[in-house]
Structure formats: structure tokens, C-alpha cells
Amino acid sequence: MPTTIPLAVQSLPARERILQTAHTLFYRDGIRATGIDRVISESGVTKVTFYRHFPSKSDLILAFLDYRHQRWMAWFTDALQRYGGNAGALIPALAEWFGADHFRGCAFINSVGELGPSLPGVVEMAQRHKHDMMVAIANVLVLSEQREAVAQAMALAVDGAIIRVQMDGKPDAALQALQRVLQSLLAS
């Protein structure tokens, strides 16, 4: 059953409507489970218009990942600043994301899990995203010789927490475990 296209999305240019619709569907339902015909139908464009902007589903997937990266990184860096701009900001920022009604894990972890190396570019985009997430974490840590190594370990722990929330459906246990890991890393 098609979802209703929000009025704000209906007024966007066709490419943006397609991209935002794909973003919603790919993130919520999965990339493989979402066919092009569904994206076309729910974005309110014709097949000709769709293929003019995205010659293949692969092109749309890569555009989705780039769009998701831009949106998520903007939110993440903003959230870290809103919660204090220091290492203590990581837990409340992630609690905000994990508690959102639309949370379905990390789009990049999910995409690599679904597609792996079968679509050139997916793994590379995921690696870029994870690197940028690590840099954002490093930027809220106190400057030290170990800052990058600690940020890498924290980023790995964050990925583990993301997967745990996906499996449990509740963020509390993951956030508590992540808090203990972060405290240990900061104390070392």
C-alpha cells in the first residue's frame, strides 16, 4: 500500500522527491525489499522522469547513501554541540537518535550487510561515513596524542551499540554498556 506523500515533499523538484522517497523506503524497509516501481509510485513521478534522474537502481542507491551521509553527519555534529560539545555529549546524542520513532539502525551498516561488495561504491561510501563519524567524535575529545585512537575505539563501540539497539528494540541496555566502554576509554 503506497504511503501518502507529505505535502512538503510533493512540492519539491522531481529528483528531490525521488531521493527523499527512496531515503524513507530504503532506510525503513531495506534496499533489496524496495523496488524501483514502488519508489516511482510513492514519489509521484513517471518512469521516464525517474530514469532521467537515476539511470539505474544502483545510481539511486549511491545517491541515497550520499544524501543519508550528509543529513546524518549534519544532525550528529549538531547534536554533539547541543549536548555540550565534549565527550559527554556522545551518549545523549545517540539516545536522541536511538529513541526516534524512525530509528532502524545505521543505513551504512545495513547497506553493507544487504549489498556488501556486490554494488561498487557501497563499501567505500560506508567507510567514508564511518571515518567522518570518527572524526566528529575526535573533535569533541580533549586534544592528546591518543585522541584519534580513542575516537576510533569509541566509533567502533558506537557501531556495536547501534546493532544492539536494532536487535533489542530498546536503547537502554546498549546506552548503558556504551557509557561503561566510553568511560574506560577516557580513563585510559
C-alpha positions, -999 to 999 in steps of 0.1 A, spaced: 0 0 0 16 33 -10 22 59 17 8 94 13 35 118 0 38 146 25 28 180 11 63 194 17 78 166 -5 51 169 -32 63 205 -38 99 195 -44 115 191 -78 112 155 -92 148 145 -84 144 156 -47 111 138 -44 126 106 -57 156 109 -34 136 116 -3 111 89 -11 139 64 -17 156 76 15 124 69 36 118 35 19 154 22 18 160 31 54 127 19 67 122 -13 46 156 -21 32 172 -16 -2 165 -50 -16 130 -50 -4 122 -17 -21 116 -19 -58 120 9 -83 83 8 -92 74 15 -55 98 45 -54 83 58 -86 47 53 -74 53 69 -40 74 98 -53 46 106 -78 68 107 -109 67 88 -142 92 61 -151 107 84 -177 113 111 -151 127 86 -127 152 72 -153 161 106 -165 174 114 -130 186 79 -119 195 56 -149 196 26 -126 187 15 -91 224 14 -84 226 51 -91 197 57 -68 213 37 -40 246 56 -42 227 89 -42 206 77 -12 238 69 7 254 102 -1 222 120 9 219 100 41 256 107 49 251 145 45 219 145 66 231 122 94 265 139 98 248 174 99 225 161 126 253 143 145 277 172 147 248 195 157 237 170 184 272 168 198 273 205 201 238 208 216 247 183 243 279 201 254 305 197 226 326 173 247 330 135 251 299 135 275 278 146 245 280 113 228 256 93 250 227 119 250 232 125 212 229 88 205 200 84 230 181 110 209 187 91 177 181 56 192 148 69 207 134 83 174 104 66 161 120 61 127 153 46 140 163 15 121 200 14 127 228 27 106 220 30 70 256 23 61 259 -9 82 226 -20 68 236 -13 32 269 -32 36 250 -60 52 225 -61 23 247 -54 -6 283 -58 5 307 -56 -24 281 -65 -50 275 -28 -57 307 -9 -63 308 21 -41 287 10 -12 315 -2 10 336 28 1 308 52 10 302 33 43 339 36 51 338 73 44 308 77 66 324 58 94 356 78 91 337 111 92 318 98 123 351 90 140 364 125 131 333 141 146 339 121 178 376 130 179 366 167 176 348 166 209 376 148 227 404 166 246 435 171 224 460 144 232 484 120 215 458 93 219 428 113 207 425 96 173 430 61 187 404 67 214 380 81 188 384 50 166 377 28 196 346 49 205 333 48 170 336 10 170 317 9 203 291 32 188 286 8 159 282 -21 184 256 -1 203 237 7 171 235 -30 163 225 -39 198 196 -14 197 184 -29 164 184 -64 179 168 -54 213 144 -28 200 152 -8 231 182 16 236 187 14 274 210 -16 277 231 -5 247 235 30 260 245 18 295 271 -6 281 283 21 257 286 45 286 308 20 305 330 15 274 334 52 268 343 58 305 370 31 303 384 46 271 385 81 285 402 69 317 430 51 299 
